[in-house]
């Protein structure tokens, strides 16, 4: 019996190069060797995410474990005699890597319990909550309610501050008002 010095080969099938991924991602590869593949090893940014010992060669990757906005996938195959393939590489972008914490909402004015009448100014802000290397989820919408009724919404304007005028007399008798953001 002759010794095997031939390296196996491996190719990443999915995800596509440059793909935007979210949730649980299936990383799949194909591998070939003249004496047979013993397994395919999958890595993200140098850390192992699993080994597939037989076809189809794939693993499930939960990208939330990776503290970056992008990831470099690396895959190796190996055969029974112990030969390793050259690595196959693929870069992907993590599309939903945001803080799981809601933004901090603040009513800046009027002050809580302040006595008001006539025209007033409502100022509110929303600040993303960061954690680790993650700058936090962008504020996509800021809603202002007066007395439980929608009053104003800002959508996808890259604004996290709002200043509005409001007339407390809008057909209502004087009473306490509840302003929320």
C-alpha positions in Angstrom: 0.0 0.0 0.0 1.4 3.4 -1.0 1.4 6.5 1.2 -0.9 9.3 0.4 0.8 12.7 0.1 -2.0 14.4 -1.8 -3.8 17.2 -0.1 -7.6 17.2 -0.1 -9.4 20.2 -1.5 -12.3 22.3 0.0 -14.6 25.0 -1.3 -17.1 27.1 0.6 -20.6 26.7 -0.9 -22.5 29.1 1.3 -22.9 31.8 2.4 -21.8 33.7 -0.6 -18.8 35.9 -0.5 -19.7 39.3 0.9 -23.2 38.1 1.9 -25.1 39.9 4.6 -26.1 37.3 7.2 -28.4 37.3 10.3 -29.8 34.8 12.7 -28.5 31.3 12.5 -26.4 30.8 9.4 -25.7 27.5 7.6 -22.1 27.4 6.5 -21.6 24.7 3.9 -18.6 23.3 2.0 -17.7 20.7 -0.6 -14.5 18.6 -0.2 -12.7 16.1 -2.3 -9.7 13.8 -1.9 -8.4 10.7 -3.8 -8.6 8.5 -0.7 -11.7 10.1 1.0 -12.5 12.9 3.3 -12.4 12.3 7.1 -14.0 15.7 7.9 -14.3 19.4 7.3 -13.4 21.9 10.0 -15.2 25.3 10.1 -13.9 28.5 11.7 -15.0 32.1 12.2 -12.3 34.7 12.8 -10.0 31.9 13.8 -12.3 30.2 16.3 -13.7 26.7 15.6 -17.5 26.6 15.1 -17.6 22.9 14.4 -16.5 19.8 12.3 -18.7 17.9 9.8 -17.4 14.3 9.5 -19.5 13.4 6.5 -21.4 14.9 3.6 -23.2 17.2 3.4 -20.4 19.2 5.1 -22.2 21.9 7.0 -22.5 23.5 10.4 -25.0 25.9 12.0 -23.3 29.2 13.1 -24.9 31.5 15.6 -23.2 34.8 14.7 -24.2 36.4 18.0 -21.1 34.8 19.5 -18.9 36.9 17.3 -18.1 40.4 18.6 -17.7 42.1 15.2 -19.7 43.5 12.4 -18.0 41.3 9.9 -16.6 37.8 9.9 -14.0 35.8 8.1 -15.1 32.2 7.5 -12.2 29.7 7.1 -12.8 26.0 6.1 -10.3 23.1 6.0 -10.8 19.5 4.9 -8.6 16.6 6.1 -8.3 13.0 4.9 -7.6 9.7 6.8 -3.8 9.8 6.4 -3.8 13.2 8.0 -3.3 15.5 5.0 -5.0 18.9 5.4 -6.3 21.0 2.6 -5.3 24.6 1.9 -7.9 26.8 3.6 -10.9 28.3 1.8 -11.9 31.8 2.9 -15.1 33.8 2.7 -15.9 37.2 4.2 -19.5 38.0 5.3 -21.2 41.0 7.0 -23.3 40.5 10.1 -26.5 42.5 9.3 -28.4 42.4 12.5 -25.6 42.8 15.0 -27.2 45.4 17.3 -27.6 45.9 20.9 -30.6 43.9 22.2 -31.3 46.7 24.7 -33.9 49.3 23.8 -32.7 53.0 23.6 -33.0 55.2 26.6 -35.9 57.6 26.1 -36.0 60.9 27.9 -38.6 63.7 28.0 -36.3 66.8 28.4 -39.2 69.2 28.7 -41.6 69.9 30.2 -40.4 68.7 33.6 -42.4 66.1 35.4 -45.2 67.7 37.4 -44.6 71.1 35.8 -47.8 73.3 35.7 -48.4 74.4 32.1 -51.0 76.2 30.0 -51.4 77.3 26.4 -48.6 76.6 23.9 -45.7 74.4 25.3 -42.5 73.0 23.9 -42.0 69.2 24.1 -38.4 68.1 23.9 -37.5 64.4 23.9 -34.5 62.3 23.0 -33.6 58.6 22.5 -30.0 57.3 23.0 -28.8 53.9 21.8 -27.5 51.7 24.6 -24.0 50.3 23.8 -22.4 47.1 25.1 -18.8 46.0 24.6 -17.7 46.8 21.0 -21.3 47.2 19.9 -22.4 50.9 19.6 -26.0 49.9 20.1 -29.0 49.7 17.9 -29.7 52.9 15.9 -32.8 54.7 16.9 -35.1 54.0 14.0 -38.2 55.7 15.4 -39.1 58.2 18.1 -42.8 58.4 19.1 -44.3 61.1 21.3 -47.7 60.6 22.9 -49.9 63.0 24.7 -52.6 61.6 27.0 -52.0 58.1 25.5 -52.7 59.4 21.9 -50.1 59.4 19.2 -48.9 63.0 18.6 -45.7 62.8 16.6 -43.4 60.1 15.1 -39.9 60.5 13.5 -39.0 57.6 11.2 -35.5 56.8 9.9 -34.3 60.4 9.7 -31.1 59.7 11.7 -32.6 62.0 14.4 -32.7 60.9 18.0 -33.8 64.3 19.3 -37.1 66.1 18.7 -38.5 69.5 19.7 -42.2 70.1 19.1 -44.8 72.7 19.9 -48.1 71.6 21.4 -51.2 73.5 22.3 -52.7 72.2 25.6 -56.0 73.9 24.8 -56.8 71.7 21.8 -60.5 71.6 22.5 -60.1 70.1 26.0 -60.9 71.5 29.4 -57.8 72.1 31.6 -56.6 68.9 33.2 -53.3 67.0 33.9 -51.6 65.7 30.7 -49.4 62.6 30.3 -46.5 63.0 27.8 -44.5 60.0 26.9 -41.8 59.0 24.5 
